[in-house]
């Protein structure tokens, strides 16, 4: 059996195999794996004797069932003994993905006396006299809480706080890798809005910012709004604001490529949850021509019954023509389709009915709203959330730099102006001379992205113009040091 899905590193396995020691044995193994539709990425000899050789064969598969099929086809080969199969993704998660390291060596009594008692008491009293010094003299200066109740994890749904931990750990690792921000998972065994607000308020003194993650709509809107009201540190819901920033950045460049203006285009957004709502609000703030919001209930329109508060707002502030039909009908003549919903809602034929030089952002993961290969037959630009497709729209382009900038500038809140500035910074990293239909957004590994976003955020907080070349002059630790304390 050859799978119809593409192999990826997310389903990489290592198979320990003993095989007869003849000249063609290794070749037979790699051929078998290739015929099963997997991709061999490594082959290491771990042991041998005059009659056998033991190898670790590593390959990318498409999913767990495909991995099982690859192993079965190897086991069916003459002279092959499959001894062990390891899922490399699970191996990577053994014991978790993050740890705490001390910045202080504590090599002798002198250092211990300053880092802990008696010297630490002086610092405690300084903060007691001036609580604002906690931002300068504790981890609060560079630490973010990644808070989740596990109610809307990836596309997996309400799987609870323990099952959400691997995602929150990964988020913390991304914060550190891309923004130099220390982040820690805070998963809560409650989905009661009042209790979540109370808990986050209680732990906030230790953190310089709160990143809400994978909390289901519409509760996430109320939780964010209430925390913003009561806390003096930024509250950022990445599923909303990070996604919206990246989509606006990608759309800004996509419109540059096709030669259209934001105020002239009609956009259809599939998905009116946390991400979709934030995307639409930010696009409206940027002056988009018109938007139709589509969700499970249908196209949101005035007079539609039984809408929650968020959807009611969208129904009253979008969809100028008050369209009430289905999704394929909504995108007829539309310039832009943005999907943050569910897989396989549209076909290539549907995309063919969009406006000339259409733009398709199909971001449902792992399977998008429309097959990207079919969409490219008709759309001028196609983007997805997948790493194995061109134009990946990934939140890691936004949140590390956003928090880096807010922490640097001791921001007390996250604002819409920051979101717009971050989107502009991400879009401009590509450079108009580099833009084309397959490059509308920078790589997540582009080292210029985080400094550009952080500089844009600092400029908004401080009310000054953003530097022309932030990557060349990033803010240093000395720049962030409080006066009089070295």
N, C-alpha and C positions, 0 to 999 in steps of 0.2 A: 504493500500500500504506500502510495506517495501522497502526503498531505497537501491540501490546497492552501493551507496557511503558510506564511513565510517563517522559516526558523529565525530565532533571535536568541541573544545572550540571556534573556530572562528565563529561558528553559534549557540552559546549558547543563549537560551531564558529563561526568567522567566515569568511564567503564574500565574496570581492571579485568584484563583478559589474558588467559594463558593460551598460546597457540603453538602448534608444531613448528619447530625451527627449520623451515625450508625457505628457499630464496623468494618464494612468492607469497608467503603467509601474511606479511604486513600489508601488501598490496590488496590481498583478498578482503582484509578487514575494512580498509578505507573504501574500496569499491562497494562493499555491502552497505556501508553506512550511507554512501552517496546515493545508491539505488533506493534506499529507504526514504530519501528526501531530506536528510540531515546534512549539516555542513561540518566537516572535520576542521577543528581549529588548533589541535595539538595532538602529538603522539609521542609519548616518552617511554623508553625501555626502563623497567624497574628491576628486572631480574632475568637470569637466563641459566640454562644448563645445556648439555650436549643435545637434548631432544626437544626442549621447549624454550620459549621466550615469553616473559610476562610484560605486558605493556599497559599503560594508562592512556586510553583513547578518549579525548575530549571533543565533544561535538555540540553544536547548537541544534535544538529541535523546535518544533512549533508550539507544542503544548505537552501536557503530561501524558496524554494518550499516545501522541506521536513518539515520545521518548520510550514508552513501553514497547511500541511497535519496533523501534530501532533495536532495542535489546533483544526482542524475540527473534528478529531476523538474524542477528549475530549468533544467538544460541542455536539456531537451526543449521548453522554452517558446520561441515565436517572438521574435526580437529580443533574446535573452538570451545574453550571453557570460560564462561563468564563468571567471575568470582565475586565481584562487588559492583554496585552501581551507586554513584553519589550524585545527588542533585546539588549543583554548585551554588545555586541561589540559597538553598537552605544552609549549606555549609557557611556561606558568608554571614548568615544571621546567627550562628551559634554564639551564645553569650551576649548577644546584642551588638550594635554597630558603633556605639559611642562610649566614651569613658571620661573621667575627670582627671586632669593633671594639675599638679600644683605649679604655680608660677614662682614659688619660693623654694629654694633648694633645701633649707633647714639642715645645713651641714654641721652646724656647731651651736654652742650655747648662745652666742651673740645673736645669731639669726633667729633662734627660737625666742629669745627675749623680746625681739622687735616684732616678730610675726604673731606671737601669742603673748602670754602674760610674762612680764608686767606691761610691756610697751603698748600692747593693743588697747589697753584701757584708755590711754590718751586719745586714741582715734575714736573710740566709742563715745567719749565725753564730747569730743569736737562735733560729732554727728548729733548727739543729744542736744547740744546748744544750737546747732544749725542743721536741721534735717536735710536741707538741700545738698549738703556735703556728701550724702550717701551716694549721689550720682558720681562723685569724684573719687571717693575713697573706698568703694566696695565694688563687688562684681556687678552691681546695678548699672554701672557705667557701660558695660558691654554685654549684657545678658538679656535674653528674651525667653519668655515662657511660651512653649508651643502647646496650646490648650485644646483638648478635644474631648467629646463625650462618646465618640465612636458611633455616632448616629448616621453618618453619611460618608463612609470611608471609600475613597476612589469610586469605582462603579459597583462596589460590593454591597452597599446599603448599610443597614443598621446592624453592625456586627459586634458592637460593644467596645469598651475601653481596652481590655487586654488584647483583643485582636487588632486594635488600632495602633498598638505600640510600635510595630515595625515601621509603619508609615511615619509616625512622629519621630522615631529615631532617625529615619532617613532624612527627614526635614531638618533636624538638628545638624546632621552631618553636612547637608547642603549649605546651611547658614555658615558653618565654619569654613568649609572649602571655598566658597565663592565670595563671602563677605567678611571673613574674619570675626564673625559674631558668635559668641558663646550662647548656645540655645539648649534648652532642656525640655523633654517631654513631660507634660502634666496631663495625664489622662484621668478623667473623672467618672466615678461609678454612680452617675446620676444623669438623668436627662430632663430634670426639672429646671426650668429657666431661672426661677428665683434662687434656687440653690447654687446653680452654676455662677450666677452673678455674685452671690455672697462669697463663694469660695475664691473666685478670682480676685475680688476686692481684698480678701484677707491675705492672699499671698503676694499681692502686687508690690509691697515695699522692697522685695528682693530683686525686682526686675526693672529694666529700663524700657521694656515694651512687652506687649501681649500680642501674640500671633494666634488668632483663632483658626482652627483647622478642622475640616470634616464634621461640621455641625449642621444638621439638616435644616433646610428652610421649611417654614418661615421663622422658626425659633431663632435662627442665627441672626436675623435682622434685629430682633428685640434685644438679644444678648449683647450684640455689638453696640447698639444705640445706648443702652443703659450703662454699659461699662465706660463708654466714651464720656458720658455725663458725669460719672463719679470719680474717675481716675485722672491723675495728673501725668500719665505716661501714654504714649501712643497705643491705640488698639487697632489692629489691622487684621481683617478677615481675608486670608489669602485666596480662598476659593472665590470670593467676590472681587476684591480689589487687585490682587496679583493677576488674575485672569483678564480683567478688564484692561489693565495697563498694557499687557502683552498684545491683546487683540487690537487695541487702538494703535500701538506702535506698528504692528504688522499691516493694519489697514491703511495707515498713513503712507507707508511705502508702497503698498499695492496700488493705491490710487495714483501715486506719482508715476508708477510704471504704465498704467493704462491711460493716464492723462485725464482723469476725472477729478472733480472737486467734491469734498465732503458734503457741502451744502446742497449738491445736486443729486446725490445718490439715494436710492431707496434700498433699505436693508431689511431682510427677513431674518429673525433670530428664532431658532428652534430651541426651546428650553427657557422657561421663565422662573427658574429656581435662583439660587444664590448667584451663580456665575452669570447666567443670562441677564438677570435684573441689573447687576452691576455694570455689565457690558453696555446695556442699553442706556443706562443713566449717564455713563461717561461719554458715550457717542453723542447723546443729546447735548451734553455740556460742551462738546466740541463742535456742535452746530450741524449734525447730520441732517440730511433733507427729510427723510421719513423712515419710520421703523414699523414693521408688523411683528408683534410678539406672538409666538405660537407655542402652546404647551399641550398637555394631555387633554385639556378641556377644549382645545381648538384655538383658532386665532382670537386673541384677546381684543374685544371690541366693546364700545359703549352700549350699555343695556344688558350686558352678559350677566346672568345670575350666579350666585354662590361663589364669588371670588374672595380670596383672602385680601388683606389690606394691601399687600405689595402688588398683587395682580390687578386689584382695582385701580391702583395708581397708574399702572401701565395702560390699562384699558382706557383711562381718561386722558392720557398724555401722549399716546402713540396712535398709529393706524388712522391717518387723516381721512381715508376713504371709508373707514369703518368696515373693512373687509371681514367676513365671518365664515369663509369657506375653509377648505382643507389646505395642508401644507404644499402639495404640488401646485395648487391653484395660486397660493400666495406668492410663489417665486416666479410666476410668469411675468416677464418684463422687469424683474428685480435686478439691480446692479450687483448686490452682495447677498450671499447666504452665509450665516454664521450658525454653526451647530454646536450646542453644548447640552446634548440630550441623550439620544439613544441610537443604536446602529441601524443602518439599512432602511432609512425612512424615505430615501429618494433614489432615483435611478439616473443613469446618464441621459436618458430621454427627457427627464424633468429639467436637468441642468441646461439642456439644449434650448429650452423655452425662456431662459433668462435673457437679460439685455445683452447687447453686443459688448465684448470685452468684460465679461462677468468675472466676479471674484467669489471663490468658494472656500470658506474656512470650516471644514468638517472635523470637529475636535473630540467627538466621543471616542473613548478608549476602552478596549483596544481596537474595536471595530467602529469606524466612523459612520456618520449619517448617510454617506454615499461613498461608493468605492472610488478612491482617488484616481485610479486608472481610467474609470469611466468618466469621471468629472473632467479630467484633463482633455478629453476628446472635444469638449465644448467650452470650457471656461478658460479664460486667459491666465488666471492664477489660481492655484489650489494649495491650501495649507492644511495641515492636520496637527494632532497632538502627538503623533508617533515619531520616534527617533529614526525609524527606517524609511522615512519619506522626506522629500525636500520641504523646506519651510516649516520646521517644527515650531509650533507656538507653545512655549514651555514657561511656566511661572518662575523658574529659577533665573530667568532673565531679569526679573523684577524684584522679588522680595529680599534677596541679600543686599542689594544696593539701596533699596528703600530703607531698610532698618539700619544699614551702615550709616547712611546720611542722617537719619533721625537720632541715632545714638550719639553721633559726633556733635550734633548741634543741640543736644539736650532738648529735643522737641517734646512737647507735652501732648500733642495730638497729631493724628494723620488727617490730612485734608484733601479735598478734591483738587486743589491747585498742585499739591505734591503729585497726585496721580497723573495729571496732565503733563507736568514737567518730566516725570519719569518716562512716560510714553514717548515724549519728544526725544529724550536722551537716547533711549533704546533705538528708535528709528534712525536717528542721526549717526549712530555708530556705523551703520552700513555704509553711508556715504552715497550720494546720488550717482557718483561715477561708477559704483559697484552694483547698482540695482539692476535686476532683471527678473523675469517671472519665476525663477527658481531660487532667488536670493532676495527676500523682502525683509528678513529679520536676521540678526546676527546669531552665530553659534553660541550655545550655552557655555562653551569653553573659550570664547573670545575674551581675553583678559582686559579689554577696554570697557566692557559693559558695566561691571559693578562700580568702577571709579566714576564713570560718566553719570550713572544713576545717582550715586551718593552725592556727587557734586551738585547735581540738579536739586536734590532734596535739601541739602544744606543751604543752597542759595534761596530757596523758598522760605525756609525757616528764618534765615537772617535778613531777608528782604533785600538781597543784592543780586546782580546778574550772575548767571552760571559762568564758570571759566570756559574759555574757548577750547582748551585742550586738557580736560580733567585727568586723563590717563597719564599725562606727562608730569603732572604735579599733584599727586594724591595727597590728602591730608595725612600728616604723620602723627605718631604718638605724642611728640612734643607739641604739635599744634593743638592737640586735644587736652594737654595737661593744664590743670588749674593754676592760676598765678599764685606764686608764693609757696607752692608745694612741689618739691622735686625729689 
